[in-house]
Amino acid sequence: MNNFKMLRPENFKEYSIAQKTVPGRKLTFAGGTDALDLLKERILQPDYVVNLKRMADLRGIQQEKNHVRIGATTTIAELAGHSVIREKFPGLQQAAESIATPQIRNMGTVGGNLAQRPRCWYFRGETYHCLKKGGGMCYAYVGLNKYHAILGGGPCFIVHPSDLAPMLIALNATVHLLNAEGKRRKLALKDFFQLPAQNLFSETVLQEGEIITHLDVPIPQAGNKNLYLKFKERETADFALVSVALSLNMRGNTIKSGQVVLGGVAPVPWVVNEAESLLNGARLTEALAEKVAQAAVQHAQPLSQNKYKILLTQNIIKRAFRLIIEA
């Protein structure tokens, strides 16, 4: 880890001044759970670290008329324990509680979970100068790739590690961004992430000096059912081999509309676009779940060691539907 200086802005004005007037490379973080690893692994070697923890406007959960606002520096533990989240968004609570350990959930933040870097061992290790670090090849393509992408991969085959992102996308969340010039923009969370074919060196559309301020999550319609399931190797403190976020707007036993979003299988949270036409107006049955499961992996291109993810993805989707049917 290289030596760096710490900047601690307390509001947007101070943040803007820090970004525009202090020269040198900067790393911005709040909880620091991923940033610390990136520093120790020398993937990032900034001159300054900008700590957002003191910026009160970035933290908290507020229920508005039609949506819930979630501040970017709200901790994962706060999200999981909030009464509105438990009542309106059980799938989001499940996603939050599936993350790592209680200690990390009390430290890690919502924004950090969305913007974290991939956990590929070739990217994280100092030995390999892989494509994502400006090298000439993706070592996972020809090497150890048990945990890598079966969908959307190429030329790099990372998977996005966020648990919150698939569920928030299934819930139609909007992410709000702010740059050092004070310019704000918002976009659907699904458009926040980028495939390696779009941008090899960044997993998100965040520009230099730009931060996540908050997310808006629409309050689900009456009859909505949402859940999050995650399959991992270890019982605790592990990333998803495969996960599924499911949100269904129901009228009786008929699905008015629905979304299926996968984690652990692609370089971005993977929206199963094929599911939309299958779900809309369909009866909620296990036969429907089978069709959605097959559609989700019809374009899968597994690597040498991760073909198991195809069957695992199908089974976790069917299990998610079964839990909703039995609820």
N, C-alpha and C positions, 0 to 999 in steps of 0.2 A: 504494500500500500504506500503510495506517495504522500508526501506532506501536503496539506491543504489548509485553507483558512475557512472558518465558518461564518456565514451570514445568516441573521435571524430577523427577517422583516416581520413587522407586526400588523401590516395592512397592505393593500394593493399598491398604494403610493410608494411605500418603502420597497416593495418588491420590484416595482418598475424602475426605481432609481438604482437598485442593486444590479439589475440586469443591463441597464443602459449605460451606466457610468463606471462600473467596476470592470476593468479589463481582465481577460483570461478565460480559460475554460471553466464551465460551471456545471454542477450536477444538482438537480433539484429533487428533494424528497421530503417526506413527512414522517412516516413510521420508520423507514430505513431498513426494513427487513431484507429487501432485495438489494437495495443500494449498497449496504455494507458488504454483501457478498461480491458485488461487482467491483467494489474498491479493493477488497482483499485479493480477488483473482486478477487484478490489474487490467480488467477489461475496460474500465474507465479510470482515467488518471487526471482528475480535475484540479484546477488551481483553487477553486472555491466550491464549497458545498452550501447550497441555499436551503435552509431548514424552514419549512412552512408551518411548523407546529404552532407558532404563536399567532397565526392569522386566524382570528376567531370566526371570520366570515366564511371560512372554508369548512367549518365543522357543524355537525348537528343534523337532526332529522325533523322535518316539519311537514305536517299534513296541510295541504292547501285544499281548495274546493274540489278539484278534479284529479289531483296528483299528489304524490309525496316527493318532497325535495330531500335529497341525501347529499350532504356536504362531502367533498372529496377526502377530507382528513378525518372523517368519522371513522372510528376504529371498527374492525370486523366484529369485535365483541359487542359494541354498542348497537350495531346493525342487527345482530342475532337476537339481542335481548330486548329490542324496542317493541312496545305493545302493538303499535300500528303494523309493523312488519309481521309480527306473529299472527295478527288477525287477518290482514288483507293479502299478505304475500308469503304463505307458508313455504313455497318453493325457495324463495330468497332466504328465508331463515334457515332452511335445510342446507342451502349452498354455503351460507356463512359458517354454520356449525361444522361443516365438513372440512374446513380449512385448517390444516396443521394442528397446533396444540393451543390450549387456553392462553399460554404465555404469548404466543405469536399473534393470536387473535386480539389480544389486548394491546398489542403494539402495532400490528399491520393496519393499513387503512384501505378504504374502499377504492380511492384513486390509485393507490399503489398496487392493489391487486389487479386492476385493469391494465395498468401500464407496465407491469413487470416484464422482464426480459425472459427469453426461453431458457429452459434448464438443460438443453442438450449438452452432454458432457464434452463434446468436441468444441462447442462454442465456449463453454465455461473453463475448459482446461487451458493452461498456458502452453502445452506442448504442441497443440494443433492450430495452425493458421488457416482456419476454414473460410469458406465463402463469405459468411456473415461478418468475418473480421478482415475482409479484403483479400483473402487467399484465393487459390485457384480451384478448389474442389470442395464438395460437401462430403466429408468423410463418412457420414452416416449412410450415404447412398451405397457405399461399398463395404462399410464396416459394421459396427454394432448398432443395430437399429430397432431393437425390440420395442422401444417406447416412442418411435417416431411416427410420422404422418402416413395415413393410408388414403387421405383425401386432400386435394388442393396442394400437394407438395410439388416441389421443383422450382428453381434449381436447388433450393434448400428444403430440408424435410423436417424442420422443427414442428413441435406442437405447441399451441398456446397454453400456458399453465393456469390461467385464471379459472376459478370456480364460479365467481360472481357473474362474469361476463355472459356465459350461455343463458343463465336464468334471467338476467336483466334484459337481454336481447329478446328472449321469449315473451317478456312482459312489455315490450315496445318502449324501452327506456330511451331517453334523449340525454346526451352528454353535452355539457356547457364548458367552453374553453375560453381562456383569457391570455392575451400575449402582453409583452412588456410595454407595448404602446397603448395599452388599455382597450384594444379592440377585442370585442367578444364575438364568438360564433357558436352555433349549436348544430348538432347533427344527430341523426339516429345512431344509437350506439353500434349497430351492426356496421355502419360506415366508418367507424372510428378505427377499425383494424384493417391491416393491409397484408395481402399475400406476398411471399417472397418474389413472385413474378412481377408484382407491382412496385415493390421497394425492398431490395435485398437487405438493407441496413437498418430498417426501422419497422417494427411490427404495428405501429400506429401512425396516424396522420399528424401527431403532435409535431409542431415546428419548434425551432430553437427559441427558448425563452417562453414558450407557451405552456400553460398548466391547465389541469382539470379543476374547475371550481365546484361543480356539483352535477348531480343527475336528477332528472325529473322522471318519475315512474307513474304512468297513469293508474289510477285506482281501478282495479278490475271490474268488469261488468258483473251484475248479479248473475249467479250461476257459474262464474268462472271457477275452474279447478286448475291449480298449478302445483307442480312438484319438481324436485331435483333429486336425481339418483347418481351416485358416483361409485365406480368400481376401482379399487386400488389394491396394490399388493400387500401393504402393511395396514394394520387396523387404524393406526393414527399417524399423523405427521407425514402424509404422503400425497403426492399429486395423482390426478386421475389417469388411469390407463384408458378408461372411457367414461364419459359422463353424459347424462341427458337431462335437458330442461324441457319441461312440457307445460304448455298453457293452453287450456281448452275453454272456449266460451260455449256453455251448454244451454240448451232449452230442453228440459227433461232429459231424455236419453239421446238427443240429437245434438251433434256438434254444429254450432253456427259458424265458428271459425276457430282455427288453432295454429299453434306454432310448435315446432320441434327443433331444438338447437343442441348440437353435440359439442362436447369438450373432449380433449385428449386424442383427437383423431386427425387434426388438421392444423396448419399454421395460424389459423384464426378460429374463433368460435364458429362452428359450422352450421349454418342455417340449412335445414333440409327443405329446400324449395319444393321438392317433389311431393312433400306431405300436404301442402296447402290444398291442392285439388282433390286429394284423397279424403281429407278431413271435412271440408266444407259441405254441410248438409248430410253427412253420413251418420249412421247409427254407431254408438260407442260399443264395439264388440271386440272380442279377441281376434276375430277374422280380420277386422280392420287393422288392428295392431300388427298382425302378420304382414299385411300389405305395406304398411308404413315402414316396418323394419327392413323389408326387402328393398324398398325404394331408396332408403337412406344409404345403402352401400352398393347400389348398382354401378356406380362409377368408381368404386374403390380400386386403388392400385397399390397393393401392399408391397413392402420391401422384403428382403430375404428372411427376416426374423419376426415380422409383425402381422402375418396373415391371420393370426388368432384374433386380431381386433375386429375382423369382419363379423365373425360369429358372436363375439362379445358385444359388439354394438347392436346387433339384431336382438340379442337376448335382453339387454338392458332396456331397450325401447319397449319390448313386449312386456317386461316386468313393470315398467312405469305405467303403461296403459292398464295392466291388470290391477295395480294398486288403486287407480282411479275408479275402475269398474267396481271394485270390491268395497270402496269407501262408503 
